[in-house]
């Protein structure tokens, strides 16, 4: 069996990650919270935060939960990246729709 086939034959368990249709729209979250895996991925990948910094920002999380969220992200990267992109497009649409109601950048 080649390495790729072996990898796909094995499924990594993610004990700290759950999905439920009534929590965060069914998106993967850290179990017992509403914190989406995509949020952890953003903080790690785009903001450059370390797992310890993520725990500091979310003191209700453990380091094991953060590492499992990152592992889940890398195992499901295409799905989570698509979720992040969809969220960014949604926010951009809101900004465009309500641009006249937003405060100017200087706060005046």
N, C-alpha and C positions, 0 to 999 in steps of 0.2 A: 504494500500500500504506500503510495507516495505521501509526502509530507502534507500537501494540500488536502488530500482526501482524509488523512488522519485528523487534521485540524478540524475539518468540517464534520467529521464523525463524532468528535468530542464536543460537547456543549459545556461551556463554562457556567457554573452556577453563580448567581449574584444574590446572596441571601439578604442584602440590605436594600434591594431594589424591588419595587412592586408597581403594578399597574391596576387601576380600577376605573371603570367608566365614570364614576362620580367624583374622582379626585383628579384635578388638573386636566380635565378633558380626556382622561385615559392615557395620558402621556406618562412615561416612566418617571417615578419619583423615589426619593429615599423613603423607605418604609417608615410609617408613623409620622410623616411630615407631608407637607404639600410642596416641598422643594424639588423642582424638576432636575433631572440629570442634566438637561441642557444648560441650566443655570450654572451648575458646577463646571461643566465643560467650558462655558464662556469665561468664567473666572480664571480657570487654569490656562486655557489656550490663548485667549485674547487679552486678558488683563495681566497674564504672566504671574498669577499668584501661585504660591506653593501650596501643597495640601495643608500645611500648618497655618498658613495665612487664611485659607478658606475656613478652617475650623475656628480661627479667631473671629472671622466675620459672621460665622453661624455657630455660636457657642453651644447650641443644642445638638450639634452633630459630633460624632466621634471621628477620629482619624480613619478608622476602619470603614466607616460609611462613606467618607470622601473617596478613599482609594477604590472602594467597590463601584462608586458612581463613575469614576474615571475609567475603570476597567470595563464597565458596561458601555460607556461612551465609545471606547476603542473597538469593542466587539460589535457595536451597532452604529458605527460612525456615519454611514450614509443616511440612515434614518434620523439620527439626532441632528446632523447638519441640515437636513431638509426642514426639520422642525424649527431650527434657529433661523433659517432663511425665511420661512413662512411668517414667523413672528416679526422679523425685521421689516418685511413687506407690509404687514398689518400696521405696524407703528408708523411707517413712512406714509401710508395711506391716511392715517389719522392726522398726522402732521400737516399733510397737504389739505385735507378737508377742513381742518380747524386752524389753519395758519393765521388767519386774521384775529383769532382770539388768543394767540400765544403772546406772551410778554417778549419784548425785544431782548436781545442778548445782554444788553447792559442793565436790564431790570427796570427801565423807565416806561 
